[in-house]
Amino acid sequence: MSAEQLDGAQVVDEARPMHRTMGQQSGRRSWAEPWKIKMVEPLRMIDRAGRDVALRDAGYNTFLLRSDDVYIDLLTDSGTNAMSDRQWAGMMLGDEAYAGSRNFYHLEAAVRKHYGYRHVVPTHQGRGAEHLISQALIKPGDIIPGNMYFTTTRLHQELAGGAFVDVIIDEAHDPASLHPFKGNIDLAKLEALFVDGGAAKVPYVCLAATVNMAGGQPVSMANVRDVRALCNRYGVRLYLDVTRLAENAWFIQEREEGYAGKSIAEITLEFCSHTDGAWVSSKKDHLVNIGGWLAMNHDDLFQKASNLVVVYEGLHTYGGMAGRDMEAVAIGIEEALDDAHMNARIGQVRYLGELLSDWHLPIVLPVGGHAIFLDARRFYPHVAQSCFPAQTLAAQLYLDSGIRAMERGVVSAGRDPQTGDHRYPKLELVRLTIPRRVYTQAHMDVVAEAVKAVYDQREGVRGLRMVYEPEYLRFFQARFEPIEG
Ligand SMILES: Cc1ncc(COP(=O)(O)O)c(C=O)c1O
């Protein structure tokens, strides 16, 4: 074995494979995040015995763990972002007047400039806006078509007396389909709801970009254009969940003909121009820890929503946010639409996805914008869906490594309000959600190895039994026990 002396100290063993950078492994130059770290929050991992106790105390529900007992927290990308120095500086410029805060006008200007809607009603977070639009537009007996359900969105539609109908393309329900725009609406399914007077029962079509429950999958510009044309033909409005539209725009830039030369900001504005309004959880794309809004072009919805907001959220110029929060959202909107930020954001998610798929671990493909989704059915084919395979997998991952993820399967799907039975979705997933600007590539390596370790130990795993079930959005607070023997 030959050895080479480096600086008189280090010895390189030529039999050992040479270390390679992330870029070299993929045959290209490496890229790096367009920021540097100014403040850190220490992390600590409790030992396996401690994790065992913590998990039992949490009823095998990762939402019920204390964050101090978590090592790498991939529960959600919601409100877990790191704010920039500009955003923190903006927080100091909060105008905390009860009415007419200057920060509201900054927020309104940012929404008008980047999303193009005329009116803005602030809310404390996304579900506050979902509540307002549902109460303002839905009557008992209405149906609301959408590209796959989202938990809080559907619940607010149901609480207003409506019923959600899924009109997403079939490929979205297949974790292995490589369709580039798995978030698209199936126009034939949508039109079938409109014909024979059906459109009269549809207060609006509810389009989400990207589709969280399908694995963060995007909607194409062609699809939103076609949906708009169909809605126009039947006189139906089109409202958009823009929570992760900046990520959706990145996929349009990458995959759709004619968009490679356009910026994320241009694509975002064009996408919104096909819709009548939107709601948002700013806790995602907008790089803040709290906030949201509802925006629209129609005056009638604006009037209703700005009246309802004072009942449920706060005055129409703060809607549940402090002035400083609105300033951080206004600045966050600009930062979210920056191409370099979005390249790093999606690049990091993709890096983790590529490790897992190279190792043949079962994940939803193509990798989406905000998370990696593990396919729990293929982890645990021996665990029936009624024994909550995804809930079980999230618990096993925590136990192995202190990494916290979220169930997105039968528990999240809840019960059918008509029959009272569990809804059994085709997708039984665990979401490893990547907070924005928070973790490094080394964290992603640790996560990938932990997922592999859990996969390698999949055999003896039995599943869980639900022992407490709350009435609404049960995935947040349900408790479980392991099935023994
Ligand atoms: C697509 C989507 N819409 C709406 C919401 C609800 O927003 P919030 O959690 O801010 O109430 C979420 C939250 O996860 C979401 O992912």
PDBQT file of the ligand as one rigid body, heavy atoms in Angstrom, charges set to zero:
ROOT
HETATM    1  C1  LIG A 501     -51.406  24.062   2.370  1.00  0.00    +0.000 C 
HETATM    2  C2  LIG A 501     -51.781  24.611   3.696  1.00  0.00    +0.000 A 
HETATM    3  N1  LIG A 501     -52.853  25.400   3.803  1.00  0.00    +0.000 NA
HETATM    4  C3  LIG A 501     -53.229  25.911   4.999  1.00  0.00    +0.000 A 
HETATM    5  C4  LIG A 501     -52.544  25.638   6.155  1.00  0.00    +0.000 A 
HETATM    6  C5  LIG A 501     -53.038  26.161   7.489  1.00  0.00    +0.000 C 
HETATM    7  O1  LIG A 501     -52.240  27.164   7.928  1.00  0.00    +0.000 OA
HETATM    8  P1  LIG A 501     -51.914  27.447   9.498  1.00  0.00    +0.000 P 
HETATM    9  O2  LIG A 501     -51.214  26.255  10.036  1.00  0.00    +0.000 OA
HETATM   10  O3  LIG A 501     -51.083  28.680   9.453  1.00  0.00    +0.000 OA
HETATM   11  O4  LIG A 501     -53.221  27.680  10.184  1.00  0.00    +0.000 OA
HETATM   12  C6  LIG A 501     -51.410  24.824   6.082  1.00  0.00    +0.000 A 
HETATM   13  C7  LIG A 501     -50.652  24.492   7.318  1.00  0.00    +0.000 C 
HETATM   14  O5  LIG A 501     -49.916  23.557   7.419  1.00  0.00    +0.000 OA
HETATM   15  C8  LIG A 501     -51.020  24.292   4.826  1.00  0.00    +0.000 A 
HETATM   16  O6  LIG A 501     -49.951  23.489   4.707  1.00  0.00    +0.000 OA
ENDROOT
TORSDOF 0
